[in-house]
Amino acid sequence: MSKSKDLSAFTPVAGFEGIYTAQKGNLRCTAVKLATGGVCLYSPVLGLGPVAMESLGKIGKVTHLLAPNHYHHKGLGEFHTAFPEAILCCSAAAKPRLEKQTSLSFTSLEEVPLPLAGGWDVLEPKGLKTGEIWMQSSTTDSTLWIVTDAFCGAKAPIGAVVEHPELLGTFPKFGVKDRAEYLAWLTQTLQNKAPTTIAPCHGALVSGANVGADALELISQI
C-alpha cells in the first residue's frame, strides 16, 4: 500500500460515468460530476498534492466540498483554501459539530440540494448518529453507493477492487444510534435498489453480484 502523504490521481470508476476516486493509503476521496458541469468532492482527504490537483483540473471545476458525516473533516481546511469558491456542504444533523470542529461555515443539503445529474440520488440513512450521507448512482444494470463509515473495503493496494464489503470496526459504537431503525431503513433501501458497487471512504472499492446481500448480513450481526 502506498505510503505517500498526498492523494493519488483521480481515476474513473469502471461502469459509472462521471465518478472518479483518489486514495491516500487506506482513505478515499470521491469526485462526482454534477449536472452543472461542476464537481462535488465527497470526503476530501488531507494531502491535496499536485498529482490530485492536476487530475481534478481535467475533470472540471470543484464547486462543492461534501463532509459526509461529522467525523470526516480533517481535509476540509486544505481543500477550502484550494477551492475557496466551493460550497462546503453536509447533512443538517452533521452541521453543528462540523462547524464547531472546523470553524468553517456549512450549508446543509436540505437548504441547498446538490445539482445532481440524472441517475444520482442522495441517501441519508436513518438510525445513525453521525449525520452520514451516502450518494447513489444507478444505471440500467448497476447501482453504486458512495458511503462513509457504514461499510469499508479490505486494506489493499491503491486501485484494487474486492468482492465483499466489510464493517468498519468503529461503526457499531460510534455510528449507530438505533440499530432496529437503521436495519429497517437499510432493508427497505436494498429492496428498492441493491448496490453492485460500493465506493467506501476506507479501503478498496467493492464490486460483485452479492454486495447488497453482504451489506445486509453485516448489519444484521451487529
C-alpha positions in Angstrom: 0.0 0.0 0.0 1.3 3.5 -0.9 2.9 5.5 1.9 2.6 8.8 0.1 1.5 11.8 2.1 -0.5 13.0 -0.9 -3.6 11.8 -2.6 -3.2 9.8 -5.8 -4.6 11.0 -9.1 -8.4 10.8 -9.5 -9.3 8.0 -11.9 -12.7 6.8 -13.3 -14.7 4.1 -11.6 -15.4 1.5 -14.3 -19.0 1.2 -15.4 -20.2 4.5 -14.0 -20.0 7.8 -15.9 -18.9 10.9 -14.1 -17.4 9.3 -11.0 -13.7 9.3 -10.0 -11.8 8.3 -6.9 -8.4 9.1 -5.4 -6.7 7.5 -2.4 -4.1 8.2 0.2 -3.2 4.9 1.8 -6.5 3.4 3.1 -8.5 6.7 2.7 -10.6 7.6 -0.3 -11.9 10.8 -1.7 -14.6 10.5 -4.5 -15.3 13.1 -7.2 -18.8 13.3 -8.7 -19.6 15.2 -11.8 -22.7 17.4 -11.3 -25.4 18.4 -13.8 -23.9 21.9 -13.9 -20.6 20.6 -15.1 -19.0 21.2 -11.7 -17.5 18.6 -9.4 -18.5 17.6 -5.9 -15.8 16.1 -3.7 -17.1 13.5 -1.3 -15.0 13.4 1.9 -11.9 15.5 1.0 -8.8 13.7 2.3 -5.9 15.7 3.7 -3.0 15.6 1.3 -4.1 17.6 -1.8 -0.9 17.4 -3.8 0.0 18.3 -7.4 -1.0 14.9 -8.8 -4.5 15.1 -7.4 -4.9 18.8 -8.4 -3.8 18.1 -12.0 -6.3 15.2 -12.3 -9.1 17.3 -10.9 -8.4 20.1 -13.4 -9.1 17.6 -16.2 -12.5 16.6 -14.6 -14.0 20.0 -14.0 -14.3 22.9 -11.6 -14.7 21.9 -8.0 -17.9 23.6 -6.8 -18.9 21.5 -3.7 -17.0 20.0 -0.8 -19.1 17.5 0.9 -18.4 16.4 4.5 -20.2 13.1 4.6 -20.5 12.9 8.4 -19.4 14.8 11.4 -16.1 13.0 11.7 -14.7 13.3 8.2 -13.4 16.9 8.3 -9.6 16.8 8.5 -9.1 17.7 4.9 -11.7 20.4 4.6 -9.5 23.4 5.6 -6.9 22.5 3.0 -9.5 21.9 0.2 -11.3 25.1 1.2 -8.1 27.1 0.7 -7.5 25.4 -2.6 -11.1 25.9 -3.8 -12.4 29.0 -1.9 -15.5 29.4 -4.1 -16.7 25.8 -3.5 -19.7 25.3 -1.2 -19.0 23.5 2.0 -22.0 21.1 2.5 -23.2 18.4 4.8 -26.3 17.0 6.3 -28.3 19.1 8.8 -27.5 16.6 11.5 -23.7 16.9 10.9 -23.6 20.7 10.6 -23.4 21.7 14.3 -20.4 19.5 15.2 -18.6 20.2 11.9 -18.8 23.9 12.4 -17.5 23.6 15.9 -14.7 21.3 14.9 -13.5 23.2 11.8 -14.6 26.9 12.5 -15.9 26.8 8.9 -19.5 27.6 7.7 -21.5 24.8 6.1 -24.7 24.7 4.0 -26.9 21.8 4.7 -28.1 19.7 1.7 -31.7 20.3 3.0 -31.2 24.0 2.5 -29.4 23.8 -0.9 -29.6 20.4 -2.6 -26.7 19.2 -4.8 -27.3 19.8 -8.5 -27.2 16.1 -9.4 -27.1 14.7 -12.8 -29.7 12.1 -13.9 -29.4 8.8 -12.2 -27.9 10.3 -9.0 -29.5 10.5 -5.5 -28.5 11.5 -2.0 -29.4 9.0 0.7 -29.5 9.8 4.4 -29.6 6.6 6.4 -31.9 6.5 9.4 -30.9 5.3 12.8 -27.3 6.7 12.7 -25.9 9.4 14.9 -23.1 11.0 12.8 -25.2 12.7 10.1 -23.9 10.3 7.5 -24.8 11.0 3.9 -24.5 8.5 1.0 -24.6 9.1 -2.7 -26.2 6.6 -5.2 -25.7 6.3 -8.9 -27.9 3.9 -10.9 -27.7 2.7 -14.5 -29.8 0.1 -16.2 -27.8 -2.8 -14.8 -25.8 -1.4 -11.9 -26.0 0.7 -8.8 -23.2 2.3 -7.0 -23.1 3.6 -3.4 -20.6 6.1 -2.1 -20.5 5.6 1.7 -18.5 7.0 4.6 -18.1 4.7 7.7 -21.1 2.4 7.3 -19.1 0.0 5.2 -15.5 -0.4 4.2 -13.3 -2.4 1.8 -10.4 -4.5 2.7 -7.0 -2.9 3.0 -5.4 -3.3 -0.4 -3.1 -1.5 -2.9 -4.5 1.7 -4.5 -6.8 0.8 -7.3 -7.7 -2.7 -6.0 -11.3 -4.0 -6.2 -12.6 -6.6 -3.8 -15.8 -8.7 -3.9 -17.2 -8.3 -0.4 -17.7 -5.3 1.9 -16.6 -5.2 5.5 -17.9 -3.4 8.6 -15.6 -0.7 9.9 -14.7 -1.7 13.4 -15.7 1.6 15.0 -19.0 1.9 13.2 -21.4 0.0 15.5 -20.3 2.0 18.6 -19.7 5.4 17.1 -22.1 5.4 14.1 -25.2 3.5 15.1 -27.8 5.2 17.3 -30.8 2.9 16.7 -29.9 -0.5 15.3 -33.6 -1.5 14.6 -34.3 1.7 12.7 -31.1 1.5 10.7 -31.7 -2.2 9.8 -35.2 -1.4 8.7 -34.1 1.5 6.6 -31.3 -0.5 5.0 -33.5 -3.4 4.3 -36.1 -1.2 2.5 -33.4 0.6 0.6 -31.8 -2.6 -0.6 -35.2 -3.9 -1.7 -35.7 -0.8 -3.8 -32.2 -0.9 -5.4 -29.3 -3.0 -4.1 -25.7 -1.8 -4.9 -23.4 -3.8 -7.2 -20.5 -1.5 -6.3 -19.6 0.4 -3.1 -17.0 3.2 -3.1 -16.2 3.5 0.7 -14.1 6.2 2.4 -12.0 3.4 3.9 -10.4 0.6 1.9 -10.7 -0.9 -1.5 -13.6 -0.5 -3.9 -16.1 -3.3 -3.6 -17.9 -4.8 -6.6 -19.8 -8.0 -7.1 -23.1 -9.7 -7.5 -23.7 -10.1 -3.8 -22.7 -6.7 -2.4 -26.2 -5.8 -1.3 -26.8 -9.1 0.5 -23.4 -9.0 2.1 -24.1 -5.5 3.4 -27.4 -6.5 5.0 -25.8 -9.6 6.6 -23.1 -7.4 8.2 -25.6 -5.1 9.7 -27.8 -8.0 10.9 -24.9 -9.2 13.0 -24.4 -6.0 15.0 
